[in-house]
Amino acid sequence: MRLRTVLILLILVVGLVAFIELYEHELPSTEERAVLGKRVLGVDELEAQNLEIAWDENLVRLEADPAPADRAWRLTEPLAARADENLVAALLDGLASLEKRRTLEDTARADVGLEPPRLTATLMTTKGSTRLEVGSEVPGSDSMIIAVDGGNEIFVVENTLWPDLTREPGDWRSRKVFHGGQSDIQRVSLTRGGEEIAVTRRDKAFWIESPFVDWADSDRVDELLSQLASMQITSFVDEPGENTAELGLDPAVGELEIDLGEGSEPFRLAWGEVVGAEKNLHFAVADGQLFTTDSELQKFFDTPVEGWRSLALTSMETFQIDAMEVFEEGQDELTLTRAGADWNRGEEEISFTSVSELLYAVTGARAQEAMADSGAAISSESSPEPVLRLVLRGGEMEQTVAFYRGSDKDVLARVGNRQVGLKVGQNEFTEILDKLGQVRAANSKKTVPDEQQPADETELSSDQES
């Protein structure tokens, strides 16, 4: 036989073996086939589109969001609300994995409660609909009788699904109030007594947009978003009565609106009065549902607009700063730039430690108060020229912080293009000056004894971890 023919035959054999192995790998094992053979419905819960449950005079209809990226479910009958996705997922899993214990032979449907059935559950999937019919309980056991799609095959199955199938319609509602992700929030607006405070996301940070433009207090905004993400419904108020004004909802005590970006409907919440003597409970309305909640949103409505203003000297984090220029009264100009794990002071390489402490002093400092008329305050109460000016750079960001010595030991600061001045305590300013002095006094890496190098590296590692 010619060599070429042998090679062709060898390739065909190898390909056939590979195909057989792949085909057998995709087939279920003997044990898996046995399990699948016991399944009653033969449905895939991931393909479910809607579910309708009817028993007695009750009708519950659940519908999946049509967007493939969002498997959110909504309750559409007997009322409209966001459904508890965990409850829906558990029921779908139970239906998909429902197994027959045995098949009843020569049994009439009417004799086992299937004419008519006690309950029907119709599941619509991408492949069509499947109707589960539930008949009588099996006396003295934990089993019940079922049939599928009106067929004459009658099965005995475990009855653990019955409590989920007969859940009260209102209990399918989700108790989670806000379903968006914090990273998706683009704008937050709180209104109370006609006064609005609105903050909007800009380059990963939040800015106050109204009633003035300034940096927003990141800690306060983060606390609000965390409170919103964890907000739960304590109880639903399905029959509020006619006088909703007594609940503080007509008009509302406060209103919250969240913009989740282009293509998404804004989330809106109306905030009401406390519930009777329960000072930790408030009435609220969101997504068409009136409910009570123990959320602490009240303190955010009570925060005056000035309380949302950031008192930080910079919005940059320590790790974001790659360079700093320092202009200090009575001192030479100083330029600091990152050099790998260390920093350059001008042309000299110095340890990371001293610069790190300076950066933490600047980024961690907080002013005592903000002053709207900062120009007048600086011209009348402080030195006309800054005693210290820092230019911080990182990536495409650049921010300038200028310090002016005040008349009463406090220090006034102007930060970039912010329209307010910041009154900085003497302790914070002294801390920055002390750390700056340590940077100026730090030895060049070339003059540091070798035995000190491991200590610096350890401090660097510790600082990065923190």
C-alpha positions in Angstrom: 0.0 0.0 0.0 1.3 3.4 -0.9 2.5 5.7 1.9 0.0 8.5 0.8 -2.9 6.1 1.1 -1.8 4.9 4.5 -1.6 8.6 5.8 -5.1 9.4 4.4 -6.5 6.3 6.2 -4.7 7.2 9.4 -6.2 10.7 9.3 -9.7 9.3 8.7 -9.3 6.9 11.6 -8.1 9.6 14.0 -10.9 11.9 13.0 -13.5 9.2 13.5 -12.2 8.3 17.0 -12.2 12.0 17.9 -15.8 12.4 16.7 -17.0 9.3 18.6 -15.3 10.6 21.8 -16.8 14.0 21.4 -20.3 12.6 20.7 -20.2 10.2 23.6 -18.9 13.1 25.8 -22.0 15.1 25.0 -24.4 12.3 25.7 -25.7 11.9 29.3 -24.3 9.1 31.4 -26.4 6.1 32.4 -27.1 7.7 35.8 -28.1 11.0 34.1 -30.4 9.2 31.7 -32.1 7.5 34.6 -32.7 10.8 36.4 -34.0 12.4 33.2 -36.3 9.5 32.6 -38.0 10.3 35.9 -38.6 13.9 35.0 -42.3 14.7 34.5 -42.3 18.0 32.6 -39.0 17.9 30.6 -38.6 21.7 30.7 -35.6 23.9 31.1 -36.1 26.7 33.6 -33.7 28.9 31.8 -36.0 29.0 28.8 -39.0 30.0 30.8 -40.9 33.1 29.6 -44.0 33.2 31.7 -45.8 31.1 34.3 -49.5 31.1 35.1 -50.9 29.4 38.2 -54.7 29.0 38.8 -56.3 27.4 41.9 -59.7 28.0 43.6 -60.5 31.5 42.5 -56.8 32.7 42.4 -54.8 33.5 39.3 -51.1 34.4 39.5 -49.2 35.3 36.3 -45.5 35.9 36.3 -43.6 37.2 33.2 -39.9 37.3 32.5 -38.3 40.5 31.2 -37.9 40.0 27.4 -34.3 41.4 27.4 -32.0 38.4 27.3 -29.4 40.1 29.5 -32.0 40.7 32.3 -33.8 37.7 33.7 -35.9 39.9 35.9 -39.5 38.7 36.6 -42.6 40.7 37.1 -46.0 39.8 38.7 -48.7 40.9 36.2 -51.8 39.2 37.8 -53.6 39.8 40.0 -51.5 43.0 40.5 -48.5 44.5 38.9 -45.2 44.5 40.7 -41.6 43.4 40.5 -41.4 39.7 41.4 -39.1 38.2 44.0 -36.6 36.5 41.6 -35.4 34.0 44.2 -38.9 32.7 44.8 -39.5 32.5 41.0 -36.2 30.7 40.4 -36.9 28.2 43.2 -40.3 27.4 41.8 -39.0 27.0 38.2 -36.2 24.7 39.4 -38.8 22.7 41.3 -41.0 22.3 38.2 -38.0 21.4 36.0 -36.7 18.8 38.4 -40.1 17.3 39.4 -39.8 13.5 39.3 -42.5 10.8 39.2 -42.5 8.3 42.0 -44.7 5.9 40.1 -47.2 5.8 37.3 -50.9 4.8 38.0 -52.3 2.3 35.6 -56.0 2.0 34.7 -56.9 5.0 36.8 -59.6 7.5 35.8 -58.8 11.2 36.0 -62.0 11.9 37.9 -61.1 9.3 40.6 -57.9 11.2 41.6 -59.1 14.8 41.6 -58.1 15.7 38.0 -61.6 16.4 36.7 -61.2 19.3 37.2 -57.7 19.5 38.7 -57.2 21.3 42.1 -54.5 23.5 40.5 -53.0 24.1 37.1 -49.6 25.6 36.4 -48.9 26.6 32.7 -45.3 27.2 31.9 -44.4 28.9 28.6 -40.9 28.4 27.3 -39.1 29.2 24.0 -40.2 25.7 22.9 -43.9 26.0 23.7 -46.2 25.6 26.7 -46.5 22.8 29.3 -49.5 22.5 31.6 -49.1 20.8 35.0 -52.4 19.6 36.5 -52.5 18.8 40.2 -55.1 16.4 41.6 -55.7 14.8 45.0 -53.3 14.2 47.8 -52.4 10.6 48.4 -53.8 9.8 51.8 -51.3 9.1 54.6 -48.2 10.1 52.5 -46.2 13.1 51.3 -47.4 12.6 47.7 -49.9 14.1 45.3 -51.4 13.1 41.9 -50.5 15.0 38.7 -51.0 14.8 35.0 -49.5 16.8 32.1 -51.3 18.7 29.3 -54.6 16.9 29.9 -53.1 13.5 29.2 -54.3 10.2 30.6 -50.9 9.3 32.0 -51.3 9.9 35.8 -48.2 10.2 38.1 -47.5 10.2 41.8 -45.0 12.8 42.8 -43.7 14.4 46.0 -45.9 17.2 47.2 -43.2 19.6 48.3 -44.1 22.0 45.5 -47.6 22.6 46.7 -46.8 25.4 49.2 -44.9 27.3 46.5 -47.6 26.8 43.9 -50.3 28.1 46.3 -48.4 31.1 47.7 -50.5 34.1 48.3 -50.5 36.3 45.2 -49.1 39.4 47.0 -46.3 37.3 48.5 -44.6 37.0 45.0 -43.7 40.6 45.2 -40.1 41.5 45.7 -39.2 43.2 48.9 -36.1 44.8 47.4 -36.9 48.5 46.6 -34.1 49.5 44.2 -32.9 46.9 41.7 -30.3 48.9 39.8 -26.5 48.7 40.3 -24.6 51.4 42.1 -22.1 51.6 39.3 -25.0 52.3 36.9 -26.3 55.4 38.7 -25.6 58.6 36.8 -27.6 61.2 38.7 -29.3 61.4 42.1 -31.9 64.1 43.0 -33.5 64.6 46.4 -36.3 67.2 46.8 -37.9 68.3 50.1 -40.0 71.4 50.7 -39.4 72.6 47.2 -35.6 72.5 47.7 -33.6 70.2 45.5 -30.1 68.8 45.7 -28.9 67.0 42.6 -25.6 65.2 42.2 -24.3 63.8 38.9 -21.5 61.4 38.0 -18.4 62.9 36.3 -15.3 60.8 35.7 -16.1 58.2 38.4 -16.9 61.0 41.0 -20.1 62.8 41.9 -20.5 66.6 41.5 -23.3 68.7 42.9 -25.3 69.9 39.9 -28.0 71.9 41.6 -28.5 74.4 43.4 -24.8 75.1 42.8 -21.9 73.4 41.1 -19.2 71.9 43.3 -17.7 68.6 44.4 -20.1 66.4 46.2 -19.2 64.8 49.5 -18.2 61.3 48.4 -18.8 59.7 51.8 -22.3 61.1 52.0 -23.2 60.1 48.4 -21.7 56.6 49.0 -23.8 56.2 52.2 -26.9 57.2 50.4 -26.3 54.7 47.6 -25.5 52.0 50.1 -28.7 52.8 52.0 -30.7 52.6 48.7 -29.1 49.3 47.6 -30.0 47.7 50.9 -33.5 49.2 51.3 -36.2 46.5 51.9 -39.9 46.6 52.2 -41.1 45.9 55.7 -44.8 45.5 54.7 -47.0 46.3 51.8 -49.9 48.7 52.2 -52.5 47.3 49.8 -55.5 49.3 51.2 -54.2 52.7 52.3 -57.7 54.3 52.5 -58.7 57.5 50.8 -56.6 60.1 52.8 -53.0 59.5 51.6 -52.2 63.0 52.8 -52.0 61.6 56.4 -49.3 59.2 55.2 -47.2 62.1 54.0 -47.5 61.1 50.3 -50.0 63.7 49.0 -47.8 65.7 48.7 -44.8 63.6 49.6 -42.5 64.6 52.4 -39.6 64.1 50.0 -38.9 62.7 46.6 -35.9 60.8 45.3 -35.1 60.2 41.6 -32.3 58.0 40.3 -31.1 58.3 36.6 -29.6 55.0 35.5 -28.4 56.3 32.1 -29.5 56.4 28.6 -32.2 53.9 27.7 -33.3 53.2 31.3 -36.4 54.6 33.0 -35.6 56.7 36.1 -36.2 55.2 39.5 -38.6 57.3 41.5 -39.5 57.1 45.2 -41.9 59.2 47.2 -41.0 59.4 50.9 -43.7 59.7 53.5 -44.4 60.2 57.2 -43.4 57.9 60.0 -45.8 55.0 60.7 -47.7 55.8 63.9 -45.4 55.6 66.9 -42.9 53.5 64.9 -40.2 56.2 64.5 -38.0 53.9 62.5 -40.7 53.1 59.9 -41.8 55.3 57.1 -44.4 55.1 54.4 -43.0 55.2 50.8 -44.1 54.6 47.2 -41.9 53.1 44.5 -42.7 51.2 41.3 -46.5 51.7 42.0 -46.3 50.0 45.4 -47.2 51.6 48.7 -45.2 50.1 51.5 -43.4 50.7 54.8 -39.7 50.5 55.3 -37.1 50.9 58.1 -34.6 52.6 55.7 -32.8 55.6 57.1 -33.4 57.8 54.1 -34.9 60.5 56.3 -31.5 61.8 57.4 -30.6 62.5 53.7 -33.7 64.5 53.2 -32.9 66.4 56.4 -29.4 67.2 55.3 -29.1 70.9 54.2 -27.8 71.5 50.7 -24.5 72.8 52.1 -24.0 69.5 53.9 -23.6 67.8 50.5 -20.6 69.9 49.6 -17.2 68.1 49.8 -14.8 69.4 52.3 -11.8 67.5 50.8 -8.8 69.4 49.4 -8.7 67.1 46.4 -10.9 64.5 44.7 -7.9 62.5 43.7 -6.9 59.3 45.6 -3.3 58.8 46.7 -2.7 56.1 44.1 -3.9 58.4 41.3 -1.3 61.1 41.9 1.8 60.6 39.7 3.4 64.0 40.1 3.3 67.0 42.4 4.7 70.5 42.1 5.2 72.4 45.3 5.5 76.2 45.6 6.1 77.1 49.2 6.8 80.6 50.7 10.5 81.0 51.5 11.5 77.6 49.9 12.8 76.5 46.5 10.3 75.1 44.0 10.0 71.3 44.4 8.9 68.8 41.8 8.0 65.2 42.7 7.4 62.5 40.1 6.8 58.7 40.4 9.8 56.6 39.5 8.5 53.0 39.6 8.3 52.0 43.3 9.9 55.2 44.4 9.8 58.9 43.6 12.1 61.5 42.0 12.7 64.7 43.9 13.9 66.8 41.0 16.7 64.7 39.7 17.2 62.7 42.9 15.5 59.4 43.6 14.1 59.2 47.2 12.2 56.6 49.2 8.5 56.1 48.6 7.8 56.4 52.3 8.1 60.2 52.9 6.2 61.1 49.7 3.5 58.6 50.6 2.9 60.2 54.0 2.7 63.6 52.3 0.1 62.3 49.8 -2.0 60.8 52.6 -1.8 64.1 54.5 -3.1 66.0 51.5 -5.8 63.5 50.3 -7.0 62.7 53.8 -7.3 66.3 55.0 -10.8 67.8 55.5 -11.7 71.4 55.9 -13.8 72.6 58.8 -16.2 74.5 56.6 -16.8 75.8 53.1 -17.3 79.5 52.5 -19.3 80.6 49.4 -17.8 84.1 49.3 -14.2 82.8 49.2 -12.9 85.6 47.2 -13.9 88.2 49.7 -12.7 86.1 52.6 -9.2 85.5 51.1 -8.8 89.2 50.1 -9.9 90.5 53.5 -8.9 87.9 56.1 -5.7 86.3 54.7 -2.4 86.8 53.1 -2.8 88.2 49.5 -0.5 85.5 48.1 -0.6 81.8 48.9 1.9 80.5 51.4 1.7 77.1 49.8 0.5 75.9 46.5 0.3 72.3 45.4 -0.3 71.1 41.8 -1.4 67.5 41.7 -1.3 65.5 38.5 -2.3 62.0 37.6 -3.3 60.6 34.1 -5.5 63.4 32.6 -6.4 64.9 35.9 -4.8 68.0 37.4 -5.8 69.9 40.5 -4.3 72.9 42.3 -4.6 73.5 46.0 -3.5 77.0 47.3 -3.3 77.8 51.0 -3.6 81.3 52.4 -2.8 82.1 56.0 -5.8 83.6 57.8 -6.0 86.2 60.5 -7.1 83.9 63.3 -4.7 80.9 63.0 -7.0 79.2 60.5 -5.9 78.6 56.9 -8.0 79.4 53.9 -7.7 77.2 50.8 -8.8 77.5 47.2 -9.0 74.3 45.3 -8.9 74.4 41.5 -12.0 76.0 39.9 -14.2 75.4 42.9 -16.4 78.4 43.7 -15.9 78.2 47.4 -13.1 78.6 49.8 -12.3 76.0 52.5 -11.4 76.9 56.1 -8.6 74.4 57.0 -7.7 73.8 60.7 -4.2 74.7 61.8 -3.5 71.0 62.7 -4.3 69.8 59.2 -2.2 72.5 57.6 0.7 71.9 60.0 0.5 68.1 59.3 0.9 68.9 55.5 3.9 71.2 56.2 5.6 68.6 58.5 5.2 65.9 55.8 6.5 68.3 53.2 9.5 69.0 55.4 10.3 65.3 55.6 10.2 65.0 51.8 12.6 67.9 51.5 14.9 66.3 54.2 14.7 62.8 52.8 18.1 61.3 51.8 18.7 60.5 48.2 18.6 56.8 47.5 22.2 56.9 46.6 23.2 58.1 50.1 20.9 55.7 52.0 22.9 52.8 53.6 22.1 49.4 52.0 20.9 48.0 55.3 18.0 50.5 55.3 16.7 49.4 51.8 14.7 46.3 53.0 12.9 48.5 55.5 11.8 50.9 52.8 10.6 48.1 50.6 8.6 46.6 53.6 7.0 50.0 54.2 6.2 50.3 50.5 4.5 46.8 50.5 2.5 47.7 53.6 1.4 51.0 52.1 0.3 49.4 48.9 -1.7 46.8 50.7 -3.5 49.4 52.8 
